[in-house]
Amino acid sequence: MSSIPHEVSELVGRPCFPQVSDGAVEAGAIRLFAAVVEDGFPGYWAENPAEVVAPPAMLSAWNRPLMWNPAGDEAAPGLALHFLIKDKLALPRAVVAETECEVAEPIRPGVRVKSEQILVDVGEPCTTRLGEGRYWTIRVEYRCAETDTLFGAETMRFFGYGAGEAA
């Protein structure tokens, strides 16, 4: 019998925390990123802005929450599902054990990006050098908000630990 709480196991495979970018992807933002890292890949610098493609490293850039806004509204944490799982499993500390990024289609200027977080799996309790805890995996999918075309995904495996400790 699984020791995974029902309120966690019912989240497995279910897209959560949908978010759509505030605005359309901009060629200028892509070029600024490429300039900062001094990347001369021609696709980032195409003369026609419609031909510009975003670097794979920018996959999640369009859906990151703002750190501040004038209304004073507090932004949800960037990986809200991760913080929900930590809370539901009473594991106040966590580290990223593995991360993987896949790119399916290039992101181009003019599109809005939709993201959803999906709990892939939750492991049984185990002990590592960090202490007792458990692993879980979250996949964040990035799609075109208008057509639902998959741009790519980030998959992160976490180890949560520290039950009974102060956060």
Secondary structure, 3 states (H helix, E strand, C coil): CCCCCHHHHCCECCEEEEEECCCCCCHHHHHHHHHHCCCCCHHHCCCCHHHCCCCHHHCCHHHCCCCCCCCCCCCCCCCHHHHHHHHHCCCCEEEEEEEEEEECCCCCCCCCEEEEEEEEEECCCEEECCEEEEEEEEEEEEEECCCCCEEEEEEEEEEEECCCCCC
